[in-house]
Amino acid sequence: MPEQHFDPDRAIAGTGMGGTMDLGVDEAESLEKAPGGPEGTGPQGRPRSLWSDAWRDLRRNPVFVVSALVILFLVVISLWPSLITSGSPLTCDLAKAQEGSQPGHPFGFNGQGCDVYTRTVYGARTSVAVGVLATLGVAVLGSVLGALAGFFGGVGDSVLSRITDVFFAIPVVLGGLVLLSVITSNTVWPVIGFIVLLGWPQLSRIARGSVITAKQNDYVQAARALGASPSRLMLRHIAPNAIAPVIVVATIALGTYISLEATLSYLGVGLKPPSVSWGIDISAASPYIRNAPHALLWPSGALAVTVLAFIMLGDAVRDALDPKLR
């Protein structure tokens, strides 16, 4: 007889989200004969994973479709703002200060005579960049620390829990006023670093709880009994089944981070001129709200739509990934 090698993963019937179950010959043949497969199966009759089910639900969810289209539009104009505007956000004419809509300038001019439409378009680049980069940093740092603490437990878990308690006690806006007021850099990196510094504890708690729940499942215990290494347990069995809550929270938090950047810029400790930011424009237009309300309403509206789009996207992803809502 040919030599056969034992694989712990194949010996486990189910592996969570992406796992499949071994079927008998009769069951497999009956599934293959079904034209579309029974409920919960794919076109060939194979059991669908939670991710494929979630994607199917998302495509049918109008909230997800609308929010995804808005976000896609924001990403495109962030990368290529020249597609919808030919002006420069730094070109201003004081003779046109606070003037309303004109041909070629649909949003009018702000208090410095800068085109509000052009600055609103270019402001999307800063907001999207800060939101995406900060979310990636928070997700990576928080997920790694939380997953390790939840998997190994012990003293490391206790220490991490106390550290996160300390960070949770720091008011975000007050912390930004203190930390960013001493930084003179005109780039987005200090703001991103500050958001990562105060944002990772939330994702860490989510990842820790998700890992603790996942590692108690039967398929993880079976893999452990069959001799799977800790790294194999984490990467092959626990992580794919514990990452869904992290993705949901990170998606919703992305909109919050965009709002936080605008708030800090409004207070004068985030981005500073000549950087282009919705928060800077809102701050500059606030004194002229009676004479030139358009200079305040357009960047404020763009900020509100962007934050709402990411929150709606996160809600749709949560509904699709939460088995309790099915």
Steps between C-alpha positions, in 0.01 A plus 500: 500500500625854429608696804240746628581812699270617778379860480329637814309758299340240273409287798279777635155498343430874526744789519267789575427774246702363216471132592310226323351176624577153372195351329422145415486382139121498486469847656764644266332353192158635605644847553673497163176405326316796653491783245585782737568306814286515815489802729848577633681336209671633190423437132677162507328396821801573717439660841557876490727667751386789716702737280324389181163527673592848625604614151175370355301692762704816452438506126127490566511771768422847353664669802828327420475576128432871552766547767756303298435716193541819705826372649625391158429849367688656792798273444511582130491878551754465780744333264417707192330827601580647160227277353229735630686827560774682313574769759750515784380505862776749586405754232303784663377843394409737783289704259254207490495435875164366630337521157233246415464253216632606160552325164796267548481541878180323609572515874611864508804637684610501863625790713841493331360490148584131448269282292291298746426227245869435428593499868213265580616255234864510612393476863372148431859386438609597851196358673506166318878466545480566874203269545642207302857517632390552860255210475768270358739594779237455769380169354848349468629611840178435690430164333848360554522603865144395578528167319824409678357598838181304442680192370774468763326667795688515826703797619527653153123509469461666839766761425345584163157535659632751753682695228184526291313623810751785528455598135121485529521755783665760272250740337567488126455868418685616813782257422522639148516856628786409734704272276456665161542858624874445542546358148571744220492252211266592215442143382231247583736266684476657849120481481513139379747408774281659766190314379690169498636571848156552652299275267671162531358408847146473360602261222720313747204432728287385208773270364576357845138410570453354153810282530399377846162398360644334189767297679231325707331352193510126445702512178777694677507252787510214250792659312682555829447136600634386162824687563456826310755762600393831659585692183298257290208525740507879486547545125295211364217454749457797733589811297262433206213457746589790731567773245139583408426721807829683446409579138158632602632725778789625286265592214275702728799656677640622168221754473559601862870559432416726205273700728771512768755638252256773399434583865869529583563710190207723594656555842833589340707204622448259212592594147602861451500733197609481225374141528153448355253343739128516558566579865722797408240635257220462754707683760588781258138541386343502847546877561329577167201268539252788469658669199625189317323188630589308183867496601403307813219282370683330211803362691272415794265315267786309336629399844156386614437294184842334525463404865144377442611287203762316707262450792233362266759271341604373842139435599440305179814291551400433861157379396652271237767349726292454814340153491250605769340746255439240231 
